Amino acid sequence: MSRSVLLIVSVDTEEDNWRPCRDGVTVENIRELPRLDTLFRRLGVRATYLTTYQVAIRDWAAATLRELHAGGAELGAHLHPWNTPPLDEPLLARNSMLKNLPAELQRRKLERLTATLWEAVGARPLCFRAGRYGIGPDTITALIQCGYQVDTSVTPFVSWQDVDDGPTFEGASLDPYCLGGGADVRIPQPSGALLEIPMSTGYSRSPFSVWGAVHRVLAARALRPLHALGLASRLGVVKRILLSPETSSVADMVTLSRRLIEEGHRHLHVFFHSASLRPGLSPFAADRAGVERIYRSIDAYVEDVSRMATLTCVTVSEAAARLAAGGAPEPTAGASASVPAGPPLPPAAA
């Protein structure tokens, strides 16, 4: 009998501009979401669209999101600090990581994004992902203060410290865990009010704890001139895999999923960016062929994984309700998470 797992698909729903900027911002890639939704509906996927401020303030883009939400998708929040008001900080590379901003500014930006999304879409966002995965202890505190239920910014086994002083998630759990703020986001706080549902990352071989250590040795600065990590990947010794059609082949995504299922993990979390749905906007889809590859990869991946496990497709908040309760992820048609509404927020215009 095949194992039962939850399948989560989350999309960073954001502007066309790949590099952080405040001027000349466009969101034309949002016009591609209805096509993506058609694929998701055929596959039975219940997507979560984590949406930025710049998308939410465009009336036509907000209308597209409302249609997706009416069709069963979840709309969450995705904070790009460089163009989410208040813009009290200089536009510096380090400031693109939300965790590097003062705690009060993080909270004010999150309040503004939350109110704007609520007003634009008509639904309160309950789940969150930081832009560039740049979450920190003060971010968790702000999320709890703003009534969020779930964060999904953690990429286990991956460090972003070399990228504009981002966070490291090496040592973080692959399984959901609670956070309470004010502490290392990799360390569970059992009484915390926020549930962290990490994205699915890992290695081509298990156990991950062993091969993660091997990967870190090969990635050490002293070995970089020897290209040891790339050589190990090409020879099939060990490869780090992200469960994303942008960076991984279908074969690698299936391999990672098999390893996760074998190790007893109860959810698979696929993630990618909306900008990759239009040619030339992201590094992962330089042309039309690149875009079509992503569509084919999503299609093939879901079909392949459904042969190795009994899938229940859920949104992020639905997954949180099931995983936090500790119940088995039994297949359910049209499942819906029951979550409290949280405290009211001022309208976006305020």
Sequence and secondary structure as in RCSB ss.txt:
>XXXX:A:sequence
MSRSVLLIVSVDTEEDNWRPCRDGVTVENIRELPRLDTLFRRLGVRATYLTTYQVAIRDWAAATLRELHAGGAEL
GAHLHPWNTPPLDEPLLARNSMLKNLPAELQRRKLERLTATLWEAVGARPLCFRAGRYGIGPDTITALIQCGYQV
DTSVTPFVSWQDVDDGPTFEGASLDPYCLGGGADVRIPQPSGALLEIPMSTGYSRSPFSVWGAVHRVLAARALRP
LHALGLASRLGVVKRILLSPETSSVADMVTLSRRLIEEGHRHLHVFFHSASLRPGLSPFAADRAGVERIYRSIDA
YVEDVSRMATLTCVTVSEAAARLAAGGAPEPTAGASASVPAGPPLPPAAA
>XXXX:A:secstr
  EEEEEEEEEEE  S SS  SSS   GGGGGHHHHHHHHHHHT  EEEEE HHHHTSHHHHHHHHHHHHTT EE
EEEE GGGSS   S   SGGGSGGGS HHHHHHHHHHHHHHHHHHHSS   EEEEGGG   HHHHHHHHHTT  E
E    TT B TTTTS  B TT  SS EEE SSS TTS  TT SEEE    EEESSS HHHHHHHHHHHTSGGGGG
GTHHHHHHHTTS  EEES TTTS HHHHHHHHHHHHHTT  EEEEEEEGGGGSTTSSTT SSHHHHHHHHHHHHH
HHHHHHHHEEEEEE HHHHHHHHHHT      TT        S    TT 
